[in-house]
Amino acid sequence: DRLKDTIQDKMMAMATIALQITAALAKGSPSAFAVSGAALLPGALDRLKDSKAMVSHAAIAAVAALMQQDCCGIENYWSDIKGMLKHKVPTARKAMCGVLAEHLFPSLSSVICSKNAKQWGLDIAALATDATPEVRHASLQGVAALLARAGPKPLTFACNALGEEKAGKVKEMADALLQNGTVRAANGSSAPAASKKPVASAPQAAPSKRNKAPTAGSTKSSSSSTAAAPAAPSSSSSGAAGVPKLGLT
């Protein structure tokens, strides 16, 4: 109870420390923290709206740590997440999208993401027309992370809601997440590393050959001749193997 109250403390330093302790406990001893974790989540979520960076950053870490535990599974608390996505404070909306994109979606199984992607995607995509530019960008990041994890089919409605231009941008962002390994593909593996074929080296020029010595009686010696070196075949290295692209169907 004391930790729960301290998270809501008006003194920023106290609230920040309480959120940091919450994140550390959730990560370090999740089984022992399972009972109290669910009670701390609402307060941590509420702190996402804080305008002070040190508090909001600590809140993001605490929410991410809590919601990665079974006691606060994202499926059971989506209504709370949706409430933060619709919060009147832009900082809260942006922070919630960031938690989803950077912490929750990459750690979730593709099965859970695919099962819920339609509704989750629509809820996040609704912020793509937000009045705040930072929130709009965070919304696209959230949809991209979900797209990379769940695949394009479950997110057809969300991408259609974004419009062609924004959907194309989301696709590029999702491809980038797969390429750098930030998010595993829907099949459970990260995107393959780019590979290059070795460059074919040009063959060595054949050594020059001289004619045999002139035979007896001949007045002139044969001039030496050299075999022309074959022209080196043009070599070209293949480009990096492309990362599988996500088609928006």
Solvent accessible surface area in square Angstrom, and as a share of the most:
residue,aa,sasa,rsa
1,D,149,0.77
2,R,207,0.75
3,L,41,0.20
4,K,97,0.41
5,D,99,0.51
6,T,26,0.15
7,I,1,0.00
8,Q,80,0.36
9,D,43,0.22
10,K,198,0.84
11,M,126,0.56
12,M,73,0.33
13,A,53,0.41
14,M,83,0.37
15,A,0,0.00
16,T,12,0.07
17,I,92,0.46
18,A,1,0.01
19,L,0,0.00
20,Q,100,0.44
21,I,78,0.39
22,T,0,0.00
23,A,9,0.07
24,A,64,0.50
25,L,70,0.35
26,A,0,0.00
27,K,132,0.56
28,G,65,0.63
29,S,43,0.28
30,P,54,0.34
31,S,102,0.66
32,A,85,0.66
33,F,17,0.07
34,A,37,0.29
35,V,138,0.80
36,S,49,0.32
37,G,0,0.00
38,A,33,0.26
39,A,49,0.38
40,L,8,0.04
41,L,0,0.00
42,P,75,0.47
43,G,12,0.11
44,A,0,0.00
45,L,8,0.04
46,D,51,0.26
47,R,28,0.10
48,L,0,0.00
49,K,69,0.29
50,D,24,0.12
51,S,96,0.62
52,K,101,0.43
53,A,60,0.46
54,M,93,0.42
55,V,0,0.00
56,S,10,0.06
57,H,117,0.52
58,A,7,0.06
59,A,0,0.00
60,I,38,0.19
61,A,38,0.30
62,A,0,0.00
63,V,0,0.00
64,A,4,0.03
65,A,0,0.00
66,L,0,0.00
67,M,5,0.02
68,Q,83,0.37
69,Q,33,0.15
70,D,141,0.73
71,C,33,0.20
72,C,0,0.00
73,G,19,0.18
74,I,5,0.02
75,E,73,0.33
76,N,117,0.60
77,Y,45,0.17
78,W,23,0.08
79,S,86,0.56
80,D,57,0.30
81,I,0,0.00
82,K,64,0.27
83,G,39,0.38
84,M,17,0.08
85,L,2,0.01
86,K,145,0.61
87,H,36,0.16
88,K,174,0.74
89,V,43,0.25
90,P,55,0.35
91,T,48,0.28
92,A,0,0.00
93,R,28,0.10
94,K,95,0.40
95,A,8,0.06
96,M,0,0.00
97,C,0,0.00
98,G,15,0.15
99,V,0,0.00
100,L,0,0.00
101,A,12,0.09
102,E,119,0.53
103,H,62,0.28
104,L,3,0.01
105,F,0,0.00
106,P,23,0.14
107,S,60,0.39
108,L,27,0.13
109,S,49,0.32
110,S,21,0.13
111,V,113,0.65
112,I,50,0.25
113,C,0,0.00
114,S,43,0.28
115,K,143,0.60
116,N,32,0.16
117,A,0,0.00
118,K,106,0.45
119,Q,91,0.41
120,W,6,0.02
121,G,0,0.00
122,L,59,0.30
123,D,18,0.09
124,I,0,0.00
125,A,7,0.06
126,A,69,0.54
127,L,17,0.08
128,A,2,0.02
129,T,113,0.66
130,D,19,0.10
131,A,99,0.77
132,T,33,0.19
133,P,78,0.49
134,E,91,0.41
135,V,1,0.00
136,R,82,0.30
137,H,84,0.37
138,A,5,0.04
139,S,0,0.00
140,L,11,0.06
141,Q,66,0.29
142,G,0,0.00
143,V,0,0.00
144,A,0,0.00
145,A,0,0.00
146,L,0,0.00
147,L,0,0.00
148,A,1,0.01
149,R,5,0.02
150,A,7,0.05
151,G,8,0.07
152,P,34,0.21
153,K,165,0.70
154,P,35,0.22
155,L,0,0.00
156,T,34,0.20
157,F,118,0.49
158,A,0,0.00
159,C,7,0.04
160,N,107,0.55
161,A,70,0.55
162,L,16,0.08
163,G,32,0.31
164,E,162,0.73
165,E,152,0.68
166,K,63,0.27
167,A,8,0.07
168,G,31,0.30
169,K,94,0.40
170,V,0,0.00
171,K,52,0.22
172,E,121,0.54
173,M,38,0.17
174,A,0,0.00
175,D,10,0.05
176,A,47,0.37
177,L,40,0.20
178,L,7,0.03
179,Q,111,0.49
180,N,103,0.53
181,G,39,0.37
182,T,72,0.42
183,V,1,0.00
184,R,100,0.36
185,A,22,0.17
186,A,45,0.35
187,N,125,0.64
188,G,37,0.36
189,S,57,0.37
190,S,55,0.35
191,A,17,0.13
192,P,83,0.52
193,A,92,0.71
194,A,58,0.45
195,S,71,0.46
196,K,152,0.65
197,K,140,0.59
198,P,128,0.80
199,V,93,0.53
200,A,67,0.52
201,S,102,0.66
202,A,51,0.40
203,P,75,0.47
204,Q,165,0.73
205,A,65,0.51
206,A,49,0.38
207,P,111,0.70
208,S,67,0.43
209,K,142,0.60
210,R,184,0.67
211,N,78,0.40
212,K,184,0.78
213,A,86,0.67
214,P,71,0.45
215,T,109,0.63
216,A,109,0.85
217,G,76,0.73
218,S,58,0.37
219,T,135,0.78
220,K,172,0.73
221,S,83,0.54
222,S,67,0.43
223,S,91,0.58
224,S,60,0.39
225,S,61,0.39
226,T,95,0.55
227,A,51,0.40
228,A,95,0.73
229,A,54,0.42
230,P,83,0.52
231,A,95,0.74
232,A,59,0.45
233,P,82,0.52
234,S,117,0.75
235,S,55,0.36
236,S,102,0.66
237,S,60,0.39
238,S,44,0.28
239,G,61,0.58
240,A,58,0.45
241,A,54,0.42
242,G,66,0.63
243,V,10,0.06
244,P,85,0.53
245,K,134,0.57
246,L,25,0.13
247,G,41,0.39
248,L,59,0.29
249,T,116,0.68
